[in-house]
Amino acid sequence: MEAKTINDMHLSNKTTVSGKLKDVGQFFKLRLSFLVLVSAGAGFLIAPIEHPDWTRFLWLLLGGFLVTASSNGFNQVIEIETDKLMKRTSNRPLPAARMTPFAGLVLAALTGSVGVFTLMYFVNPLCGILSGCSLLSYALLYTPLKKVSPFAVFVGAFPGAVPPLLGWVAATGELSLGAWVLFFLQFIWQFPHFWAIAWVLHEDYTRAGFRMLPSAGGQNSTSAFQTLMYAGSLIPLGLIPYVFGMAGMYSAVFITLCGILFTYQALDLYRKLDEKAARRLMFGSFFYLPLVQIALILDKIIK
């Protein structure tokens, strides 16, 4: 009996520890944080450096991960009440009361401070400044604006496009033309990406009072048309790396084809105005950006 009790207590402790770790992972949105690192790493690898500093690359990934995790954490601290209203977020550690708001605030602040310091000290000061500005704009501008105006998507697109910029600056130490090309491509991509997500989650967002779709009418032809226009603009914009000598002909053709397929998905949403089409566009957006970045990386390697 005593042995069984000890084993049960040990199992309970393990479950508690694993549960807390799972809550921390949810709080930091680990999967999203790792996806952001892909763009930062891509920016580093695309930059025109013959002999990259791989130690600096690792510091970039660590610092970038911490800053992104902190941004996600602050977002959840600010949105505790609205997260309680949405099915998708009601079981997060803060709205479910498995973590206190003070603990979340301390965790996000500590993680963000360490992340910005890591980038500033171990990578370069410009990386630290850019990451700090991105963190503040995401937490203090984008997050509260989501309940006020669809303009929040435009504001959020700025910190959302910083990762490849950070990667380029980490590799080169400067904000040259190539950095802004990568920034601009990711900036424009975010509009069809976020609007597709907002279409799929429209009911949940409406319940929480978020205004994410571009039209006041929500899931209508006006929102779908604007989504189509931004997706379609990626076709000519995808040629910018080729025009400025960042990429060759093969990658330019591949990126253009990706843009055409992505635009076709947006056109399908405009024609059908249903959740299935929006969901296909959403998954298409998950593939578009990494494929473009991989094409640019391979182009650099092949040269």
KEKOLTOR-232705 format. One record per residue: x, y, z of N, C-alpha, C in turn; residue in three letters. Coordinates in steps of 0.001 Angstrom, whole numbers, plus 500000, padded with zeros to 6 digits. Atoms other than C-alpha are relative to their C-alpha. Layout:
XYZXYZXYZALA ...
***
This chain:
500829498782500000500000500000500000500856501257500000MET 499121498848499922502792502405500912500729500229498689GLU 499292499889501284504694501634497697499093500572498936ALA 500955499517500992501556502251495682499761501500500169LYS 500225498580499717501020505618497385501172500836499500THR 498802499281500459504598506695496668500020500083498474ILE 500036500008501464504240505659493023498952500968499477ASN 501068499084500431500958507557492728500426501452500162ASP 499524498626499775502548510674494230501033500380498953MET 498970499742501019505488510378491843499362500274498640HIS 500704499815501269503114510020488881499274501334499973LEU 500710498721499910501096512994490113500942501171499797SER 499006498934500160504236515137490353500434500134498551ASN 499597499980501412505277514123486841498917500648499150LYS 501115499433500753501809514964485522499920501501500202THR 500047498571499698501911518332487276501097500742499255THR 498883499352500693505334519170485878499752500039498495VAL 500258500048501440504395518045482371498849500938499629SER 501124499095500254501135519980482640500439501445499990GLY 499499498618499946502956523152483639500845500332498771LYS 499186499780501206505435522740480780499112500175498769LEU 500945499867501107502534522273478394499344501377500014LYS 500595498666499875500957525477479727500965501091499535ASP 498993499026500444504194527385479176500116499980498480VAL 499966500120501458504297526034475629498815500681499350GLY 501191499324500521500736527223475039500117501509500145GLN 499861498572499731501515530584476588500925500663498982PHE 499035499448500949504471531113474258499653499667498540PHE 500384500432501347502673529542471236501229499461499266LYS 498719500508500482505716527387470523500033499735498502LEU 499993500306501434504676526235467059500101501266499165ARG 499930498721500717504092529805465894501381500620500153LEU 498667499427499763507371530913467481501054499333499122SER 499036500704500845509299528225465608499799500352498520PHE 500260499603501389507594529188462320500619501358499697LEU 499394498674500179508757532779462809501509499866499820VAL 498558500212500120512305531480463228500410499586498595LEU 499709500418501370512104529969459745500278501229499132VAL 499809498775500781511745533463458250501282500726500392SER 498766499353499547514553534868460394501217499249499463ALA 498901500806500523516829531992459425500147500153498502GLY 499963499824501454515882532415455773500663501324499634ALA 499382498702500267516823536095455872501505499947500149GLY 498561500166499773520238535143457254500650499234498850PHE 499423500853501040520810532449454631499945500631498614LEU 500128499338501306519637534607451705500999501137499856ILE 499090498841500032521930537516452635501295499647499265ALA 498825500262500832524939537854450304501310499962500785PRO 498777500194499211527628536610452717500615498665499603ILE 499359501228500469530139534082451410500311499032501139GLU 499633500852498864531230532808454828499212500447501229HIS 500852499590498878528379533158457320500593499618501357PRO 499588500277498630529080533301461041498908499134500634ASP 501042500921499538527183530198462215499718500127501488TRP 500255499736498580527615531056465873498988501130500149THR 500947498876499987525850534344465233498618499541499539ARG 501269500559500486523173532403463345499236499336501151PHE 500642500669498869522473530302466448499502501003501035LEU 500454498953499083522309533410468636498760500704499445TRP 501172499408500649519862534892466127498758499161500263LEU 501147500888499798517596531861466411499542500010501452LEU 500366499985498583517723531865470201499330501322500384LEU 500562498694499658517129535599470582498669500242499311GLY 501245499823500741514466535644467870498869499177500590GLY 501014500853499379512648532753469503499491500621501298PHE 500391499417498714512644534464472911499136501246499816LEU 500787498783500250511349537771471521498619499639499462VAL 501295500431500550508618536022469523499125499383501082THR 500745500614498899507603533939472535499473501061500953ALA 500422498905499129507471537101474626498819500769499407SER 501103499304500670505245538836472064498705499211500141SER 501176500855499859502853535886472143499486500000501438ASN 500388499980498597502886535947475928499286501289500380GLY 500645498711499713502096539658476207498609500062499366PHE 501282500044500692499317539133473674498946499285500849ASN 500954500766499195497688536546475949499694500677501331GLN 500253499255498763498104538659479090498975501104499749VAL 500901498895500336496331541567477383498608499492499642ILE 501275500500500522493592539370475898499375498892500849GLU 500560501061499137492654537203478907498482499927499870ILE 501469499998500001489003538277478885499429499586498645GLU 500501500381501326488541537951475137500309498543499682THR 499673501413500210490307534586475108498972499087500670ASP 501033500793499322487645533341477552498768499816499120LYS 501215500026500819484991534063474903500127499117498764LEU 499799500750501236486548532099472042500277498525500288MET 499799501439499827486388528309471735501466499617499808LYS 498621500339500366489850528233470194500987500335501116ARG 499032499504499023491503530045473116499560499858501461THR 500528500015498627489313529438476182500762499069500934SER 499259500938499155491518526578477399501480500354500125ASN 498625499559499794494744528563477303500234500190501503ARG 499734499983498549496493528731480707499460501218500742PRO 500495498813499297495458532324481533498473500030500121LEU 501466500000499843491713532241480715499479498805500786PRO 500417501185499245491500528741482231500505500043501444ALA 499515499773498624493168530111485416501037498977500462ALA 498896500886499619496048527624485322501299500788500169ARG 498872499095499830498442530595485260499431501365500382MET 500498498690499585498000533949486986500475501074499015THR 499568498919500887498164537202484977501366500563500389PRO 498705499479499557501086538385487117501133499081499565PHE 498978500963500424503029535187486417500236500097498495ALA 499881499863501452502315535576482692500753501261499615GLY 499334498731500280503421539208482732501493499919500292LEU 498585500145499630506671538387484525500727499105498999VAL 499394500948500938507356535441482220500236500651498639LEU 499861499333501303506739537509479065501060501094500040ALA 499025498909499881508785540474480324501422499454500099ALA 498669500592499838511714538288481376500503499406498689LEU 499620500625501271511719536330478120500345501049498950THR 499751498943500978511494539485476008501294500738500273GLY 498770499280499634514278541239477920501241499184499645SER 498859500871500311516619538263477582500175499873498485VAL 499930500129501450515743537921473887500602501226499335GLY 499469498756500577516402541572473046501477500163500358VAL 498597499912499584519640541525475076500866499033499195PHE 499245501007500764520772538335473307500304500496498590THR 499809499506501362520250539870469879500916501223499968LEU 499198498771499986521813543200470849501462499719500312MET 498631500242499529524891541768472574500736498956499170TYR 499330501112500675525624538515470733499875500042498482PHE 500138499882501460524416539464467234500500501381499576VAL 499549498616500182524532543249466775498928500944500540ASN 500953499061499394522878546379468276498761500253499149PRO 501140499728500876520672546952465219498953498895500117LEU 500933501121499808519135543487465625499214500169501295CYS 500661499800498716518376544267469247498954501095499940GLY 500931498871500117516734547597468388498771499594499181ILE 501115500428500851514614546087465605499081499030500733LEU 500815500976499276513461543210467798499211500661501115SER 500699499277498947512587545575470645498822500793499462GLY 501082499233500635510535547798468346498876499074499544CYS 500992500976500442508798544741466909499157499498501169SER 500691500485498809507918543441470376499020501039500531LEU 500854498940499459506527546777471566498817500305499091LEU 501083499677500928504499547455468415498962498886499957SER 500934501131500001502981543963468503499127500018501253TYR 500729500066498727502023544120472169499165501248500267ALA 500652498758499595501082547792472537499129500630498915LEU 500790499413501085499643548654469097499064498973499360LEU 500802500989500715498483545585467186498961499320500897TYR 500902500773499137496979543638470099498769500788500442THR 501217499267499600494665546361471507499174500498498817PRO 500709499456501157493775547629468015499072498972499352LEU 500815501060500610492239544264467035498511500157500321LYS 501399499829499617489028545197468875499432501331499520LYS 500414498651500401488892548687467390499756500109498508VAL 500072499784501447489492548435463654500720498893499234SER 499274500942500864490460546068460797501386500509499626PRO 498693499397500252493402548467460422501085499300500822PHE 499050500736499162495013546273463092500870499060499170ALA 499232500924500843496072543825460364501157500734499333VAL 498943499185500606498045546611458651501093500295501022PHE 499035499698498939499703547595461940500791498748500373VAL 499336501246499627500463543972462808500926499462498933GLY 499147500482501089502025543379459404501428500530500114ALA 498643499458499843504997545569460383500863499102500896PHE 499186500942499207506271543467463317500021498599499397PRO 500052501317500623505167540379461378500988499823498874GLY 499051500073501115507566541243458550501444500225500444ALA 498655499722499483510572541934460802500929498776499979VAL 499072501141499920511945538318461071501024499878498870PRO 498962500106501029513619538147457608500951501197500018PRO 499167498805499842514877541687458225501074499746501051LEU 499044500344498940516496540489461457501079499055499496LEU 499037500964500525518106537572459650501035500653499110GLY 499085499297500918519601539798456966500973500880500772TRP 499164499103499190520871542323459522500993499202500847VAL 499087500849499227522346539507461633501176499550499146ALA 498942500487500898524328538300458605500903501117499501ALA 499245498930500660525383541643457120500324501184500901THR 499799498855499114525116544154459957499400501290499497GLY 500579498771500541523159546603457827498629499753499373GLU 501327500049500633519703547396456467500138500412498534LEU 499813499702501419520515547218452769498722499671499222SER 501174500173500851518095546930449832499401498601500113LEU 500490501373499933517850543136450034499153499740501231GLY 500769500164498765516613543328453615498591500531499826ALA 501319499380500188513772545649452599499160499235498980TRP 500736500830500961512841543415449654499329498835500725VAL 500550501118499237512376540450452002498897500478500949LEU 500994499418499090510509542658454474498698500288499251PHE 501189499585500747508131543976451811499192498795499512PHE 500699501210500446507317540524450401499209499364501142LEU 500694500604498861506456539184453851498892500918500514GLN 501009499023499577504546542382454684498720499820499182PHE 501179500137500866502207542007451685499360498629500151ILE 500516501369499844501861538227452130499071499867501196TRP 500769500153498769500417538727455594498517500347499844GLN 501405499596500147497189540330454332499114498827499555PHE 500824501175500337495783537311452444500135498889501033PRO 499785501023498973497291535072455115499074500222501199HIS 500806499714498814495569536786458066498514500064499675PHE 501421499915500347492317537451456216499402498623499749TRP 500483501380500156492027533776455285499738499376501369ALA 500189500502498633492499532867458956498774500648500638ILE 501134499275499415490008535559459996498671499529499418ALA 501223500522500630487465534163457518499608498665500645TRP 500252501319499411487808530638458920499543500130501460VAL 500302499836498571487624531893462532499050501166500268LEU 500824498792499894485103534663461881499013499949501175HIS 500993500116498917482490533368464318500655500186501366GLU 499263499867498741485025533058467128500466501436500222ASP 499515498623499896486537536478466414498855500973500298TYR 501158499133499778483094538103466295499521499893501443THR 500418500228498621482197536559469646500889500793500973ARG 499056499294499130485300538174471149500075501497499699ALA 499989498587500342484703541524469450501158500439499139GLY 498884499659500876487691541337467115499489500328498599PHE 500369499598501353487398543095463758501206499777499086ARG 498808500394500736489880541284461539499838500032498485MET 500208499967501446488307541089458069499918501448499527LEU 499890498613500457488781544200455908498666500723499793PRO 501305499382500225485072544799455231499156499953501269SER 500895499968498844482554545832457874498970498884499924ALA 500965501081500189480292543157456397500557498629500301GLY 499398501282499639482744540426457371500240499093498816GLY 499776501009501044482590537337455157499169500328498761GLN 500741499601501200481442539072451976500955500188498826ASN 499195499870501219482646539762448450501034501118500104SER 499039498897499841484352543014449514501261499506500709THR 498840500576499300486596541188452004500763499046499088SER 499362500966500902487260538440449439500746500702498878ALA 499347499267501091488094540983446717501315500619500465PHE 498758499411499480490638542780448897501057498922500236GLN 499085501123499825492172539424449782500602499594498663THR 499545500355501343492394538614446067501003501015499471LEU 499101498962500495494051541957445269501400499888500627MET 498697500125499339496800541470447842500722498724499573TYR 499381501246500462497389537864446829500527500160498580ALA 499591499791501390497534538867443168501221500893499872GLY 498847499096500067500060541622443889501313499266500262SER 498780500770499743502509538944445016500617499437498715LEU 499453500514501271502878537799441392501072500947499459ILE 498929499099500454504698540951440181501042500278501084PRO 499048499704498927506249541601443598501014498877500176LEU 499083501130499895507780538133443544501175500098499052GLY 498901499815500962509956539300440642501022501023500485LEU 499091498967499498511584542061442712501392499437500322ILE 498649500536499755514439539788443946500801499787498714PRO 499322500187501294515242538972440294500427501341499413TYR 499713498672500565515064542622439215501222500630500672VAL 498888499393499265517535543653441929501194499063500162PHE 498842500872500024519909540760441300500155499091501199GLY 499941500890498840519053538800444447499732498549499605MET 500399501343500415517816535804442455500173499858498497ALA 499861500284501420518212534130439073498661499711499344GLY 501199500211500798515733533254436354499167498812500513MET 500737501196499587514823529779437643499164500246501251TYR 500751499720498780513842530948441103498903501020499737SER 501019499003500340511985533905439577498768499329499392ALA 501117500743500609509876531520437475499249499208501057VAL 500625500803498942509242529270440477499162500876500935PHE 500716499089499101508240532191442720498748500551499318ILE 501168499511500745505925533510439998498903498939499961THR 500979501087500007504236530115439728499324499855501368LEU 500572500046498645503779530057443512498980501121500185CYS 500914498863499903502180533504443284498716499766499227GLY 501184500279500824499833532374440511499086499001500702ILE 500797500998499291498700529313442483499334500596501235LEU 500541499354498804498221531384445627498845500937499615PHE 501045499082500475496206533969443677498767499225499538THR 501131500832500423494065531208442184499165499583501201TYR 500730500353498790493158530116445700499195501191500527GLN 500719498800499572492216533702446563498820500275499069ALA 501092499840500964490127533878443369498874499015500299LEU 500990501011499642488382530683444432499161500466501192ASP 500734499453498861487456532353447715499046501106499546LEU 500843498914500502486122535389445845498772499460499263TYR 501114500586500759483961533168443632499014499265500904ARG 500865500872499193482612530854446347499560500606501330LYS 500311499339498721482703532975449516499618498995501096LEU 500309500981498966482755529903451737501242499641500817ASP 498914500319499074484858528537454580501001499015499405GLU 499096500969500607486285525651452542501061500690499140LYS 499064499258500855487836528044450031500962500820500854ALA 499145499214499107489136530237452866501033499119500685ALA 499080500929499344490670527221454567501112499559499038ARG 498982500361501003492437526200451326500987501150499814ARG 499122498838500128493791529734450994500904500119501226LEU 499215499931498768494927529664454617501171499014499949MET 498922500989500096496903526440454097500959500338498866PHE 499144499561501095498186527790450784500980501067500453GLY 499120498938499494499594530798452637501119499418500856SER 498964500650499196501462528468454994501128499464499123PHE 499001500553500912503250526981451979500703501081499178PHE 499457499006500934503760530102449855501310500609500494TYR 498830499267499516506224532001452031501234499111500168LEU 498809500858499896508553529096452960500542499553498643PRO 499543500413501328508645527953449322500775501113499302LEU 499295498851500590509642531437448160501369500153500640VAL 498729499830499300512336531664450822500982498869499675GLN 499139501130500371513677528182450018500558500198498597ILE 499550499752501374513842529135446332501136501022499979ALA 498955498968499952515903532236447172501280499466500634LEU 498813500600499366518222530239449438500730499078499027ILE 499399500923500962518792527562446798500664500766498860LEU 499426499177501071519400530250444196501367500512500408ASP 498726499500499507522160531694446350501049498879500052LYS 499074501125499895523724528246446942500504499560498625ILE 499649500460501353523658527313443243500926500975499278ILE 499187498984500691525231530597442125501458499725500189LYS 
***
